[in-house]
Amino acid sequence: MPSRTGRRTSKRPSGAAPDLLASFVARLGTLVRSGTHRRPVQRDAAFIKQMYPLMKLSNLYHGVEFRGWRNVPRERACLIVGNHSGGAGTNDFGFLLCGWVERRGAEAPLYCLAYDLLFGTPIIGPALTRVGGVPASHANARKALAKEAALAVFPGGDHEVFRPWGERDHIDFGGHTGFVRLAISAGVPVVPMTIHGAHQSTFVLTRGRRLARSTGIDRLHINVFPFIWSIPFGPVPAFVPSVQLPSKITIHFGRPLDWSGFTARQARDPEVLRRCYDEITARMQATLDGLALERPHPVLDRLRELTLADAWHELEALSGRRATSSGGSRSTTRPRRQPLLPSPRRHRT
């Protein structure tokens, strides 16, 4: 969970354009504050079931592969800590939620600490809340963990999700240790979730930290103003819509880390926080290095996997079409497909 202290101030230019930008930032700030102050922790299992086909389509596009589900505790609270990738089109939590529904069911509680800015968006904000998104704060995190839920957090935030292309295989939480303090104080196990391939789907050119300060959006806890190489527009700000490449994505759950030996007082000790931070980032980096060696070109690997016939069958399954032999309908010998939303008991972890 990103820290919000130690922010530098900078001079803002004056003039008509900067004044207009300042007005926009102020209006955006009002929307963000309104969105984050709505009642959090409002996960809606029925809504998640309705959204499942869209999540499944995204996972099919990237051929998402999960490893190590047995390391994710059942029926008890835990903190799932992941690296954040993919730029503005990132779908890390969507990948996880889709796999969670398939293996644990929509009713099994899973939440995710999310970016404040998203909750100020009229359509995205309410939808994010219903699928388990929670504005990032220790108070909200504790409310989710009190429900004996799994809580996903991406400590790198916008700093990591917009890391440049050359850093695509690096774990970079930006020194944020809030998640360590949360895990120790709440007394929950920590599951490292290493994601490989997601950052190859988008070409991030620069974070744009200086531009974020000069425009004033850093006052909304938005620390970057990134630029990407968009398909098909070329170099543009990251908020311009872009086509993500079909990159093969692997999600690996490592063995849980047990920090229960530390006391609540030690949860504020900088040395303890740094020790735990180094432990999990080193383990995740080792895992990411192994995945990168195993699959150095995830985009090419995914393109090799895709065939026209497979793509058609996957889209047909998502559309819910079923061939029948009754009445005047055309008969078929194609075997009956499994239901789109499988029972969690069909999967072993």
N, C-alpha and C positions, 0 to 999 in steps of 0.2 A: 504494500500500500504506500503510494508515494508520500513523502514528507512535504509539508507545505510551509516550511520555515526557511529563513535565510534567503528570501527572494530579494534580488537587487532591484533598485529603482533606476530609472533612466529618464532623461529629458524627452518630452514629447514635442514634436514640431507643432507650430501654430499655423493657422491658415484655414481656408474654406474646406479643402479636402480632408485635412486632419480632423477638423471639427465634425464633419459628416461621419468620419470613421469613428470618432469618439462617441457620437450619438448612437451609431450602430452597436458598438461594444456595450454601451450602457443598456440598450434595449435587449441585447442578447443576454447580458448579465441578469436582467429581470426575469427572463424566461427560464434561465438555468436555475436561479434561486427558487422560482415557483415550482419547477419540476422536481428539484431535490427535496423540497419540504413537503411534498405529498406523502401520505402514509406509506412507508416502505414495507418490504417483505409481504407482498401481495401476490405471491405465486398462484397461478390458476392452471391446475392440471388439465381441465377440459380444453382450455385455450391452447395449451402446449400440444395436445393431441391434434387439434386443428392445424397447428403450424408444422407438425411433423413432416408432412410431404415436402414442404419447401426446404426444411433442414436436410431431409434425405436427398433431395435433388442436389444440394450443394455438396454433400458428402460423396455422392456418386460422381459428380463432376471432377472432384479431386481424388477419387479413389481412396478415401481416408481409411487407414489401417490402424487398429488399436492393438497395443501390447501391454500386458501386465495388469489386467482388470482385477486379478486376485489381490493386488496390493492396495486397492481402494476399499476401506472398511465399509461394512454393511451395518445399517441400523445404529449408527453412532456418529457423533459429530466429528468432522475432520476438516483440515485445511488443505485444499489442492492448489499447489503453487506452480504456475506455468510461465513459460517464456511467451512473449507477445510478438506476433509477426503479421505481415500482410498489408501494412499501410492502412489507408482509410477504408479499404474493402475487407478488413480483417474479419474473420468469422471464427476465431478460436473457441469462444464459448458456444457458438452454434454447433461446431464439430463435436464438442464434448457433450452437449445436451442431446444431440441426436443419438450418439452412442449410449448415453445414459438411459434414454427412453427405451432403446432396444434391449438393454440388458437388465435394467432395474425397474422400468416402468415409469410412466409419467407422474404417478402419485408419489414416488420416492423423492424426498425433498433434496433439491440441488439449487443453490443460489450462486450468484456471482457479483463481486464488487465491480462496479462499472463507472465509466467516465461521467463526470457531472454534466458535461455538455450534452450528452445524449438524452438526458432526462428533460432538457429544455426544448426538445424537438416535438412538435405537436403530435405526430403519428408514432414516431419511433419510441418516444419516451414512455407513453402508456403501454405499448406493446412489450417493451423491454421489461417493464415492471412485472407484467403478467407471466413472462417466461422465467422469471427468477432474478432479474437484474436488480441490484440494490445500489443506491448512491454510496460511493466509497467513504466510509467513516468507521471508526472503531465501534461507535454506538450501534450502527446498523449491522456491522459484522457480528457483534455479540447477540443481537436479536435473532439473526439467522442461525448461529451456532446453538442458541438456546432451544431451537426446535429439533435438536439432534440431527441437523442437516449437514450435508457436505457443502462447503463454501469454497468456490474457486476464486483465486485472486491472481492478477498479473501485475506484480510489483513494478515492472519496468515502465508501465503506462505508456504515455505518448512518446517518451524518450526512447523506449525500446521498439515500439511498433513502427516507428519511422527511422530506425537506424539505416544508414546508407547501405547500398547493395554490397559493398565490399565487406560489410560486417554481418552478412546474412547468417553465418554459422557461428555467431558469438552470443553467449548469454550475457545480457547487459541490463541489470536491474537499476542502474544509475545510482547505486549506493543506498537505495531506499530500504530501510530496515523495519518499517512499521509492521509488516506481516510477521516478523519474528517476535516482536513485542506482543502482538495479538495472540500468536500461537502459545507462547509461554504463559501469558496471563490467563488465557482460556483453558489451558491444560489439554489441548487437543493434538493428536498426531498430525504430522505434516507429510503430505504425499507429493513428491516432485513429479511434475508432468512436463516432459520434454517434447516439444513439437518440432519436427523437421519437415522442411519442404514448403511451409506456408509463406515464408518470406521470399521464396523464389517466384511467387505468383505476381509480384509487383516490383517494378524498378524504382526504388526510392533514391533520389539524387542527393537530397540534403534535408536535414531536420529543420533548418531555418530558425534557430533559437534567437538570433539577433533580431530578425524580422518580427518575431513574436513580441519581443520587448518593445520595439519601436512602434508597433501598431497598438500596443496597450492590451492585447488579448491575454497577456500573461497575468493580468489582474483577475482573470476568470479561471486561474489554475490551468491555462492552456499554454504550455511552455514551448510549443513548436509552431512554425508556419512552414510546413514541408512542401517540397516540390518533388514530383515524380515524373517518370517518362511514361506518359499515358498512351494507351492504345485506343483510339488511333490519332490522338491530338499532339503527341510529342511532349516536350517539357511544359508542365502546367502545375498550378497549385494542387495539392492532394485532394481538395474537395471537389474538383472537376471529375465527373464520372469516368471510369476507366474499366476496360475489360481485363479481368484477371486471367492470367495464364492457367491452364489446367495442370497444376503441379501436384505430383504424388506426395501425399501428406502422411506422415507416420507420427502417431501419438503414443508415447511410452510412459507408463506409470511406474515409477521406481519404488523400492521398498520404503515404507514410512519412516520418517525420522522422529525419534522420541526425545523431546526436550523437556519432559516432565520433571527432570531432576533439578531444574532451575526454579527458584522461588519467584514470587510476584515482584519482590524488590529487585531481583536480578534482571527482570524484564526491562528495566530502565538503565541497566549498566551498559555503557557503550562497548566495553570489551566483550561482554557476553553476546550482545547483539551482533558485533562484527564476527565473532567466532562462529555463530550459527549461520550468519549470512554467507561466510566463506565456505562453510560445510556444504550447504545446499547448492550454491552456485557452482562449486567445484564438481560436485557429483553430476549436476545437470550438464555442465560443459563436457564432461567425459562421455556422457551418454550421447550428446549431440555430435561430438567428434566421431563416435562410432557409427552413428546413423549416416553422417555425411560421407564417411568412407564406404559404407555399404551402398549408399545411393547418392553419388556425387552430382547426378544430373536428373533431379526429380521431374522436371518438365518433360524432358525427352522420355523418361521412363513411363510417365503417364500417357504420353502420346502413343507410345508403342502398345500400351494396354488397350487403348480405345479402338474399337472397330465400329463400323456403321451398324451392323446387326445388333451388337451389344447395346449401343446407344439407343436404338429404336426400342428394344425390349425393355430397357430401364425406363424410358419415357412412357411407354405403354403401361407398365406396371404402376407408375405414379399417377397416370390419368384415371386409373381404376377401371379401365375397360376389361370386360370379361366376355369371351365368346361363348355362346350357348347353342344348343341344338334343338331347342323347343320352338314350336310355331313355325314361322317362315324364316327363322334365323339361320344363318350359315353355320354348319357344323364344323368342328375342328378336332384334330387329333393332338393338338398341342397340350402338354400336361398342365394341370391346374396349378397356378402360382400360389405361393403362400400369401396370407393377408399382408397388407402394406405395413400395419402396425403390429409387430409380432409380440407374443406374450413374453415377458421377461424371463419366464421359466424355461424358455427354449434355448437360452444361452447360459453357458457355464463360465464362471470367472475364476 
